[in-house]
């Protein structure tokens, strides 16, 4: 374990962490869990896909409108394929 500290941390930081673990293991472990809890959302791939899904799903759902022929962005039928399809989600 001490070999890992030599390569990853300078001598002062490694000595501090080793000393903290020896004196107060419960506080050290709780701080480590807290730091992991703060850092995990930034490094997790789940965060990326959650953001992509949230961008694709509309916050306000559209009210059905009657197509008068002058609305090219409104599909005439709900099954008509216009707009974004979630193909990237189906390929996961």
Biopython code that builds the backbone (N, CA, C, O; Angstrom):
import numpy as np
from Bio.PDB.StructureBuilder import StructureBuilder

atoms = [
    (1, "UNK", "N", (0.826, -1.194, 0.000)),
    (1, "UNK", "CA", (0.000, 0.000, 0.000)),
    (1, "UNK", "C", (0.866, 1.251, 0.000)),
    (1, "UNK", "O", (0.537, 2.229, -0.672)),
    (2, "UNK", "N", (1.959, 1.234, 0.738)),
    (2, "UNK", "CA", (2.809, 2.421, 0.794)),
    (2, "UNK", "C", (3.500, 2.671, -0.544)),
    (2, "UNK", "O", (3.840, 3.813, -0.851)),
    (3, "UNK", "N", (3.715, 1.624, -1.348)),
    (3, "UNK", "CA", (4.312, 1.805, -2.670)),
    (3, "UNK", "C", (3.359, 2.615, -3.557)),
    (3, "UNK", "O", (3.805, 3.433, -4.361)),
    (4, "UNK", "N", (2.070, 2.392, -3.412)),
    (4, "UNK", "CA", (1.078, 3.141, -4.170)),
    (4, "UNK", "C", (1.130, 4.623, -3.825)),
    (4, "UNK", "O", (1.028, 5.472, -4.711)),
    (5, "UNK", "N", (1.287, 4.938, -2.544)),
    (5, "UNK", "CA", (1.366, 6.335, -2.118)),
    (5, "UNK", "C", (2.600, 7.023, -2.687)),
    (5, "UNK", "O", (2.543, 8.205, -3.027)),
    (6, "UNK", "N", (3.712, 6.305, -2.795)),
    (6, "UNK", "CA", (4.949, 6.907, -3.296)),
    (6, "UNK", "C", (4.777, 7.343, -4.748)),
    (6, "UNK", "O", (5.274, 8.399, -5.139)),
    (7, "UNK", "N", (4.077, 6.539, -5.552)),
    (7, "UNK", "CA", (3.927, 6.861, -6.960)),
    (7, "UNK", "C", (2.830, 7.887, -7.221)),
    (7, "UNK", "O", (2.956, 8.699, -8.138)),
    (8, "UNK", "N", (1.767, 7.866, -6.439)),
    (8, "UNK", "CA", (0.635, 8.739, -6.721)),
    (8, "UNK", "C", (0.710, 10.088, -6.025)),
    (8, "UNK", "O", (0.224, 11.081, -6.567)),
    (9, "UNK", "N", (1.301, 10.149, -4.850)),
    (9, "UNK", "CA", (1.283, 11.367, -4.057)),
    (9, "UNK", "C", (2.695, 11.776, -3.669)),
    (9, "UNK", "O", (3.578, 10.926, -3.547)),
    (10, "UNK", "N", (2.914, 13.064, -3.477)),
    (10, "UNK", "CA", (4.183, 13.495, -2.894)),
    (10, "UNK", "C", (4.307, 12.963, -1.463)),
    (10, "UNK", "O", (3.325, 12.513, -0.873)),
    (11, "UNK", "N", (5.499, 13.019, -0.926)),
    (11, "UNK", "CA", (5.769, 12.418, 0.386)),
    (11, "UNK", "C", (4.899, 13.012, 1.486)),
    (11, "UNK", "O", (4.423, 12.278, 2.352)),
    (12, "UNK", "N", (4.683, 14.306, 1.473)),
    (12, "UNK", "CA", (3.901, 14.947, 2.528)),
    (12, "UNK", "C", (2.440, 14.526, 2.514)),
    (12, "UNK", "O", (1.843, 14.299, 3.567)),
    (13, "UNK", "N", (1.866, 14.423, 1.325)),
    (13, "UNK", "CA", (0.460, 14.039, 1.218)),
    (13, "UNK", "C", (0.287, 12.577, 1.604)),
    (13, "UNK", "O", (-0.658, 12.224, 2.310)),
    (14, "UNK", "N", (1.192, 11.735, 1.145)),
    (14, "UNK", "CA", (1.124, 10.320, 1.500)),
    (14, "UNK", "C", (1.269, 10.098, 2.991)),
    (14, "UNK", "O", (0.555, 9.283, 3.574)),
    (15, "UNK", "N", (2.192, 10.820, 3.612)),
    (15, "UNK", "CA", (2.377, 10.696, 5.062)),
    (15, "UNK", "C", (1.139, 11.187, 5.805)),
    (15, "UNK", "O", (0.729, 10.590, 6.799)),
    (16, "UNK", "N", (0.548, 12.274, 5.321)),
    (16, "UNK", "CA", (-0.664, 12.790, 5.969)),
    (16, "UNK", "C", (-1.807, 11.783, 5.876)),
    (16, "UNK", "O", (-2.491, 11.528, 6.867)),
    (17, "UNK", "N", (-2.017, 11.207, 4.687)),
    (17, "UNK", "CA", (-3.101, 10.247, 4.523)),
    (17, "UNK", "C", (-2.875, 8.991, 5.357)),
    (17, "UNK", "O", (-3.813, 8.459, 5.951)),
    (18, "UNK", "N", (-1.647, 8.522, 5.400)),
    (18, "UNK", "CA", (-1.339, 7.338, 6.202)),
    (18, "UNK", "C", (-1.551, 7.630, 7.678)),
    (18, "UNK", "O", (-2.101, 6.801, 8.403)),
    (19, "UNK", "N", (-1.119, 8.798, 8.128)),
    (19, "UNK", "CA", (-1.295, 9.188, 9.521)),
    (19, "UNK", "C", (-2.783, 9.341, 9.855)),
    (19, "UNK", "O", (-3.228, 8.900, 10.915)),
    (20, "UNK", "N", (-3.540, 9.957, 8.966)),
    (20, "UNK", "CA", (-4.976, 10.132, 9.202)),
    (20, "UNK", "C", (-5.688, 8.786, 9.261)),
    (20, "UNK", "O", (-6.583, 8.597, 10.085)),
    (21, "UNK", "N", (-5.302, 7.855, 8.403)),
    (21, "UNK", "CA", (-5.915, 6.527, 8.426)),
    (21, "UNK", "C", (-5.583, 5.795, 9.721)),
    (21, "UNK", "O", (-6.434, 5.100, 10.276)),
    (22, "UNK", "N", (-4.355, 5.944, 10.203)),
    (22, "UNK", "CA", (-3.954, 5.265, 11.437)),
    (22, "UNK", "C", (-4.631, 5.857, 12.664)),
    (22, "UNK", "O", (-4.967, 5.121, 13.591)),
    (23, "UNK", "N", (-4.838, 7.174, 12.691)),
    (23, "UNK", "CA", (-5.408, 7.815, 13.877)),
    (23, "UNK", "C", (-6.931, 7.779, 13.893)),
    (23, "UNK", "O", (-7.532, 7.445, 14.915)),
    (24, "UNK", "N", (-7.555, 8.115, 12.784)),
    (24, "UNK", "CA", (-9.020, 8.221, 12.727)),
    (24, "UNK", "C", (-9.554, 7.533, 11.465)),
    (24, "UNK", "O", (-9.892, 8.208, 10.493)),
    (25, "UNK", "N", (-9.632, 6.199, 11.471)),
    (25, "UNK", "CA", (-10.075, 5.510, 10.250)),
    (25, "UNK", "C", (-11.537, 5.787, 9.881)),
    (25, "UNK", "O", (-11.884, 5.800, 8.700)),
    (26, "UNK", "N", (-12.396, 6.009, 10.884)),
    (26, "UNK", "CA", (-13.811, 6.247, 10.583)),
    (26, "UNK", "C", (-13.990, 7.600, 9.895)),
    (26, "UNK", "O", (-14.714, 7.706, 8.905)),
    (27, "UNK", "N", (-13.338, 8.618, 10.414)),
    (27, "UNK", "CA", (-13.433, 9.948, 9.809)),
    (27, "UNK", "C", (-12.792, 9.944, 8.423)),
    (27, "UNK", "O", (-13.315, 10.549, 7.487)),
    (28, "UNK", "N", (-11.667, 9.265, 8.298)),
    (28, "UNK", "CA", (-10.989, 9.168, 7.006)),
    (28, "UNK", "C", (-11.888, 8.475, 5.980)),
    (28, "UNK", "O", (-12.015, 8.940, 4.847)),
    (29, "UNK", "N", (-12.510, 7.365, 6.380)),
    (29, "UNK", "CA", (-13.382, 6.631, 5.459)),
    (29, "UNK", "C", (-14.607, 7.464, 5.081)),
    (29, "UNK", "O", (-15.026, 7.459, 3.924)),
    (30, "UNK", "N", (-15.182, 8.178, 6.048)),
    (30, "UNK", "CA", (-16.357, 8.989, 5.734)),
    (30, "UNK", "C", (-15.994, 10.140, 4.792)),
    (30, "UNK", "O", (-16.778, 10.481, 3.907)),
    (31, "UNK", "N", (-14.826, 10.733, 4.972)),
    (31, "UNK", "CA", (-14.379, 11.791, 4.052)),
    (31, "UNK", "C", (-14.132, 11.225, 2.653)),
    (31, "UNK", "O", (-14.460, 11.862, 1.652)),
    (32, "UNK", "N", (-13.552, 10.026, 2.591)),
    (32, "UNK", "CA", (-13.304, 9.399, 1.291)),
    (32, "UNK", "C", (-14.622, 9.096, 0.582)),
    (32, "UNK", "O", (-14.742, 9.328, -0.621)),
    (33, "UNK", "N", (-15.610, 8.582, 1.313)),
    (33, "UNK", "CA", (-16.916, 8.293, 0.720)),
    (33, "UNK", "C", (-17.580, 9.584, 0.249)),
    (33, "UNK", "O", (-18.194, 9.617, -0.818)),
    (34, "UNK", "N", (-17.457, 10.645, 1.043)),
    (34, "UNK", "CA", (-18.025, 11.934, 0.650)),
    (34, "UNK", "C", (-17.383, 12.483, -0.611)),
    (34, "UNK", "O", (-18.077, 13.004, -1.484)),
    (35, "UNK", "N", (-16.057, 12.373, -0.717)),
    (35, "UNK", "CA", (-15.363, 12.858, -1.919)),
    (35, "UNK", "C", (-15.738, 12.038, -3.151)),
    (35, "UNK", "O", (-15.887, 12.581, -4.245)),
    (36, "UNK", "N", (-15.887, 10.737, -2.964)),
    (36, "UNK", "CA", (-16.309, 9.890, -4.079)),
    (36, "UNK", "C", (-17.733, 10.256, -4.502)),
    (36, "UNK", "O", (-18.044, 10.296, -5.693)),
    (37, "UNK", "N", (-18.597, 10.524, -3.514)),
    (37, "UNK", "CA", (-19.971, 10.908, -3.823)),
    (37, "UNK", "C", (-20.066, 12.218, -4.578)),
    (37, "UNK", "O", (-20.957, 12.393, -5.409)),
    (38, "UNK", "N", (-19.160, 13.139, -4.298)),
    (38, "UNK", "CA", (-19.154, 14.419, -5.011)),
    (38, "UNK", "C", (-18.578, 14.244, -6.417)),
    (38, "UNK", "O", (-19.068, 14.860, -7.364)),
    (39, "UNK", "N", (-17.553, 13.419, -6.563)),
    (39, "UNK", "CA", (-16.868, 13.278, -7.851)),
    (39, "UNK", "C", (-17.574, 12.322, -8.808)),
    (39, "UNK", "O", (-17.444, 12.469, -10.023)),
    (40, "UNK", "N", (-18.312, 11.358, -8.293)),
    (40, "UNK", "CA", (-18.891, 10.318, -9.143)),
    (40, "UNK", "C", (-19.839, 10.842, -10.222)),
    (40, "UNK", "O", (-19.754, 10.364, -11.353)),
    (41, "UNK", "N", (-20.730, 11.785, -9.949)),
    (41, "UNK", "CA", (-21.603, 12.261, -11.037)),
    (41, "UNK", "C", (-20.850, 12.890, -12.211)),
    (41, "UNK", "O", (-21.340, 12.861, -13.340)),
    (42, "UNK", "N", (-19.691, 13.448, -11.968)),
    (42, "UNK", "CA", (-18.938, 14.087, -13.043)),
    (42, "UNK", "C", (-18.192, 13.080, -13.912)),
    (42, "UNK", "O", (-17.887, 13.375, -15.068)),
    (43, "UNK", "N", (-17.891, 11.893, -13.374)),
    (43, "UNK", "CA", (-17.135, 10.907, -14.139)),
    (43, "UNK", "C", (-17.987, 9.727, -14.589)),
    (43, "UNK", "O", (-17.484, 8.835, -15.273)),
    (44, "UNK", "N", (-19.259, 9.702, -14.223)),
    (44, "UNK", "CA", (-20.122, 8.574, -14.545)),
    (44, "UNK", "C", (-20.691, 8.703, -15.958)),
    (44, "UNK", "O", (-21.135, 9.783, -16.348)),
    (45, "UNK", "N", (-20.683, 7.611, -16.729)),
    (45, "UNK", "CA", (-21.305, 7.671, -18.063)),
    (45, "UNK", "C", (-22.824, 7.771, -17.989)),
    (45, "UNK", "O", (-23.460, 8.193, -18.954)),
    (46, "UNK", "N", (-23.409, 7.391, -16.866)),
    (46, "UNK", "CA", (-24.860, 7.490, -16.716)),
    (46, "UNK", "C", (-25.293, 8.947, -16.801)),
    (46, "UNK", "O", (-26.363, 9.245, -17.330)),
    (47, "UNK", "N", (-24.475, 9.855, -16.285)),
    (47, "UNK", "CA", (-24.795, 11.282, -16.327)),
    (47, "UNK", "C", (-24.913, 11.764, -17.768)),
    (47, "UNK", "O", (-25.789, 12.569, -18.086)),
    (48, "UNK", "N", (-24.041, 11.279, -18.631)),
    (48, "UNK", "CA", (-24.069, 11.679, -20.042)),
    (48, "UNK", "C", (-25.378, 11.255, -20.698)),
    (48, "UNK", "O", (-26.031, 12.061, -21.360)),
    (49, "UNK", "N", (-25.763, 9.996, -20.517)),
    (49, "UNK", "CA", (-26.972, 9.496, -21.161)),
    (49, "UNK", "C", (-28.231, 10.093, -20.546)),
    (49, "UNK", "O", (-29.224, 10.283, -21.249)),
    (50, "UNK", "N", (-28.213, 10.389, -19.266)),
    (50, "UNK", "CA", (-29.353, 11.052, -18.635)),
    (50, "UNK", "C", (-29.548, 12.437, -19.227)),
    (50, "UNK", "O", (-30.677, 12.848, -19.493)),
    (51, "UNK", "N", (-28.457, 13.155, -19.433)),
    (51, "UNK", "CA", (-28.548, 14.475, -20.053)),
    (51, "UNK", "C", (-29.062, 14.404, -21.477)),
    (51, "UNK", "O", (-29.851, 15.254, -21.890)),
    (52, "UNK", "N", (-28.631, 13.408, -22.232)),
    (52, "UNK", "CA", (-29.093, 13.261, -23.613)),
    (52, "UNK", "C", (-30.590, 12.954, -23.658)),
    (52, "UNK", "O", (-31.305, 13.477, -24.513)),
    (53, "UNK", "N", (-31.061, 12.117, -22.750)),
    (53, "UNK", "CA", (-32.487, 11.791, -22.705)),
    (53, "UNK", "C", (-33.291, 13.015, -22.289)),
    (53, "UNK", "O", (-34.356, 13.273, -22.850)),
    (54, "UNK", "N", (-32.799, 13.768, -21.318)),
    (54, "UNK", "CA", (-33.512, 14.961, -20.867)),
    (54, "UNK", "C", (-33.587, 16.025, -21.956)),
    (54, "UNK", "O", (-34.566, 16.769, -22.021)),
    (55, "UNK", "N", (-32.571, 16.110, -22.812)),
    (55, "UNK", "CA", (-32.618, 17.064, -23.922)),
    (55, "UNK", "C", (-33.617, 16.630, -24.989)),
    (55, "UNK", "O", (-34.242, 17.474, -25.633)),
    (56, "UNK", "N", (-33.773, 15.327, -25.180)),
    (56, "UNK", "CA", (-34.654, 14.825, -26.233)),
    (56, "UNK", "C", (-36.125, 14.873, -25.833)),
    (56, "UNK", "O", (-36.993, 15.033, -26.691)),
    (57, "UNK", "N", (-36.414, 14.736, -24.553)),
    (57, "UNK", "CA", (-37.800, 14.724, -24.088)),
    (57, "UNK", "C", (-38.247, 16.161, -23.857)),
    (57, "UNK", "O", (-37.585, 16.899, -23.127)),
    (58, "UNK", "N", (-39.350, 16.570, -24.461)),
    (58, "UNK", "CA", (-39.796, 17.955, -24.274)),
    (58, "UNK", "C", (-40.334, 18.188, -22.871)),
    (58, "UNK", "O", (-40.933, 17.302, -22.262)),
    (59, "UNK", "N", (-40.112, 19.387, -22.376)),
    (59, "UNK", "CA", (-40.628, 19.738, -21.050)),
    (59, "UNK", "C", (-42.122, 20.022, -21.136)),
    (59, "UNK", "O", (-42.892, 19.569, -20.288)),
    (60, "UNK", "N", (-42.530, 20.760, -22.145)),
    (60, "UNK", "CA", (-43.948, 21.031, -22.383)),
    (60, "UNK", "C", (-44.383, 20.227, -23.601)),
    (60, "UNK", "O", (-43.850, 20.403, -24.697)),
    (61, "UNK", "N", (-45.334, 19.363, -23.404)),
    (61, "UNK", "CA", (-45.806, 18.549, -24.508)),
    (61, "UNK", "C", (-46.750, 19.368, -25.385)),
    (61, "UNK", "O", (-47.545, 20.155, -24.871)),
    (62, "UNK", "N", (-46.670, 19.190, -26.695)),
    (62, "UNK", "CA", (-47.490, 20.019, -27.589)),
    (62, "UNK", "C", (-48.972, 19.656, -27.507)),
    (62, "UNK", "O", (-49.346, 18.511, -27.254)),
    (63, "UNK", "N", (-49.784, 20.661, -27.729)),
    (63, "UNK", "CA", (-51.227, 20.465, -27.791)),
    (63, "UNK", "C", (-51.561, 20.025, -29.211)),
    (63, "UNK", "O", (-51.035, 20.594, -30.168)),
    (64, "UNK", "N", (-52.417, 19.032, -29.366)),
    (64, "UNK", "CA", (-52.773, 18.617, -30.731)),
    (64, "UNK", "C", (-53.412, 19.765, -31.513)),
    (64, "UNK", "O", (-54.295, 20.458, -31.008)),
    (65, "UNK", "N", (-52.957, 19.952, -32.742)),
    (65, "UNK", "CA", (-53.496, 21.008, -33.596)),
    (65, "UNK", "C", (-54.046, 20.382, -34.870)),
    (65, "UNK", "O", (-53.638, 19.294, -35.277)),
    (66, "UNK", "N", (-54.971, 21.086, -35.481)),
    (66, "UNK", "CA", (-55.531, 20.617, -36.745)),
    (66, "UNK", "C", (-54.638, 21.151, -37.867)),
    (66, "UNK", "O", (-54.391, 22.354, -37.960)),
    (67, "UNK", "N", (-54.165, 20.247, -38.708)),
    (67, "UNK", "CA", (-53.262, 20.624, -39.795)),
    (67, "UNK", "C", (-54.056, 21.287, -40.917)),
    (67, "UNK", "O", (-54.977, 20.694, -41.479)),
    (68, "UNK", "N", (-53.684, 22.526, -41.232)),
    (68, "UNK", "CA", (-54.349, 23.227, -42.329)),
    (68, "UNK", "C", (-53.496, 23.244, -43.600)),
    (68, "UNK", "O", (-53.839, 23.933, -44.561)),
    (69, "UNK", "N", (-52.406, 22.504, -43.615)),
    (69, "UNK", "CA", (-51.552, 22.428, -44.788)),
    (69, "UNK", "C", (-50.417, 23.426, -44.788)),
    (69, "UNK", "O", (-49.515, 23.313, -45.618)),
    (70, "UNK", "N", (-50.423, 24.399, -43.893)),
    (70, "UNK", "CA", (-49.371, 25.409, -43.841)),
    (70, "UNK", "C", (-48.385, 25.175, -42.698)),
    (70, "UNK", "O", (-47.609, 26.065, -42.352)),
    (71, "UNK", "N", (-48.414, 24.004, -42.125)),
    (71, "UNK", "CA", (-47.525, 23.720, -40.990)),
    (71, "UNK", "C", (-46.626, 22.537, -41.342)),
    (71, "UNK", "O", (-46.971, 21.394, -41.042)),
    (72, "UNK", "N", (-45.480, 22.793, -41.972)),
    (72, "UNK", "CA", (-44.628, 21.679, -42.402)),
    (72, "UNK", "C", (-43.960, 20.944, -41.250)),
    (72, "UNK", "O", (-43.566, 19.788, -41.407)),
    (73, "UNK", "N", (-43.823, 21.587, -40.098)),
    (73, "UNK", "CA", (-43.129, 20.936, -38.987)),
    (73, "UNK", "C", (-44.072, 20.127, -38.107)),
    (73, "UNK", "O", (-43.617, 19.437, -37.195)),
    (74, "UNK", "N", (-45.377, 20.197, -38.361)),
    (74, "UNK", "CA", (-46.344, 19.444, -37.567)),
    (74, "UNK", "C", (-46.763, 18.222, -38.367)),
    (74, "UNK", "O", (-47.274, 18.370, -39.477)),
    (75, "UNK", "N", (-46.565, 17.021, -37.839)),
    (75, "UNK", "CA", (-46.984, 15.832, -38.583)),
    (75, "UNK", "C", (-48.509, 15.758, -38.688)),
    (75, "UNK", "O", (-49.224, 16.159, -37.770)),
    (76, "UNK", "N", (-48.991, 15.244, -39.808)),
    (76, "UNK", "CA", (-50.432, 15.109, -40.008)),
    (76, "UNK", "C", (-50.998, 13.997, -39.140)),
    (76, "UNK", "O", (-52.170, 14.025, -38.763)),
    (77, "UNK", "N", (-50.161, 13.024, -38.827)),
    (77, "UNK", "CA", (-50.591, 11.888, -38.011)),
    (77, "UNK", "C", (-49.507, 11.607, -36.984)),
    (77, "UNK", "O", (-48.329, 11.811, -37.278)),
    (78, "UNK", "N", (-49.862, 11.142, -35.782)),
    (78, "UNK", "CA", (-48.831, 10.881, -34.760)),
    (78, "UNK", "C", (-47.778, 9.856, -35.165)),
    (78, "UNK", "O", (-46.654, 9.894, -34.665)),
    (79, "UNK", "N", (-48.130, 8.942, -36.064)),
    (79, "UNK", "CA", (-47.157, 7.926, -36.490)),
    (79, "UNK", "C", (-46.235, 8.410, -37.603)),
    (79, "UNK", "O", (-45.300, 7.702, -37.978)),
    (80, "UNK", "N", (-46.483, 9.598, -38.132)),
    (80, "UNK", "CA", (-45.641, 10.137, -39.200)),
    (80, "UNK", "C", (-44.275, 10.498, -38.628)),
    (80, "UNK", "O", (-44.178, 11.141, -37.583)),
    (81, "UNK", "N", (-43.225, 10.077, -39.323)),
    (81, "UNK", "CA", (-41.873, 10.291, -38.807)),
    (81, "UNK", "C", (-41.355, 11.655, -39.220)),
    (81, "UNK", "O", (-40.839, 11.822, -40.325)),
    (82, "UNK", "N", (-41.492, 12.624, -38.338)),
    (82, "UNK", "CA", (-40.902, 13.955, -38.517)),
    (82, "UNK", "C", (-40.199, 14.314, -37.226)),
    (82, "UNK", "O", (-40.606, 13.896, -36.142)),
    (83, "UNK", "N", (-39.153, 15.083, -37.353)),
    (83, "UNK", "CA", (-38.435, 15.507, -36.162)),
    (83, "UNK", "C", (-37.425, 14.469, -35.712)),
    (83, "UNK", "O", (-37.128, 13.509, -36.424)),
    (84, "UNK", "N", (-36.903, 14.685, -34.508)),
    (84, "UNK", "CA", (-35.859, 13.805, -33.985)),
    (84, "UNK", "C", (-36.439, 12.448, -33.613)),
    (84, "UNK", "O", (-37.494, 12.352, -32.985)),
    (85, "UNK", "N", (-35.749, 11.439, -34.001)),
    (85, "UNK", "CA", (-36.049, 10.090, -33.544)),
    (85, "UNK", "C", (-34.940, 9.701, -32.594)),
    (85, "UNK", "O", (-33.796, 10.126, -32.755)),
    (86, "UNK", "N", (-35.265, 8.919, -31.637)),
    (86, "UNK", "CA", (-34.279, 8.545, -30.619)),
    (86, "UNK", "C", (-33.534, 7.277, -31.033)),
    (86, "UNK", "O", (-33.478, 6.305, -30.280)),
    (87, "UNK", "N", (-32.966, 7.299, -32.235)),
    (87, "UNK", "CA", (-32.227, 6.134, -32.719)),
    (87, "UNK", "C", (-31.008, 5.849, -31.852)),
    (87, "UNK", "O", (-30.673, 4.688, -31.614)),
    (88, "UNK", "N", (-30.347, 6.895, -31.381)),
    (88, "UNK", "CA", (-29.159, 6.696, -30.541)),
    (88, "UNK", "C", (-29.537, 5.983, -29.251)),
    (88, "UNK", "O", (-28.728, 5.244, -28.690)),
    (89, "UNK", "N", (-30.779, 6.203, -28.770)),
    (89, "UNK", "CA", (-31.208, 5.538, -27.543)),
    (89, "UNK", "C", (-31.518, 4.070, -27.810)),
    (89, "UNK", "O", (-31.267, 3.216, -26.961)),
    (90, "UNK", "N", (-32.062, 3.777, -28.989)),
    (90, "UNK", "CA", (-32.386, 2.396, -29.332)),
    (90, "UNK", "C", (-31.127, 1.567, -29.568)),
    (90, "UNK", "O", (-31.155, 0.346, -29.410)),
    (91, "UNK", "N", (-30.022, 2.215, -29.947)),
    (91, "UNK", "CA", (-28.780, 1.500, -30.253)),
    (91, "UNK", "C", (-27.932, 1.215, -29.022)),
    (91, "UNK", "O", (-26.903, 0.548, -29.128)),
    (92, "UNK", "N", (-28.341, 1.704, -27.860)),
    (92, "UNK", "CA", (-27.524, 1.493, -26.653)),
    (92, "UNK", "C", (-27.457, 0.058, -26.260)),
    (92, "UNK", "O", (-26.810, -0.281, -25.270)),
]
sb = StructureBuilder()
sb.init_structure("model")
sb.init_model(0)
sb.init_chain("A")
sb.init_seg("    ")
for serial, (resi, resn, name, xyz) in enumerate(atoms, 1):
    if name == "N":
        sb.init_residue(resn, " ", resi, " ")
    sb.init_atom(name, np.array(xyz, "f"), 0.0, 1.0, " ", f" {name:<3s}", serial, name[0])
structure = sb.get_structure()
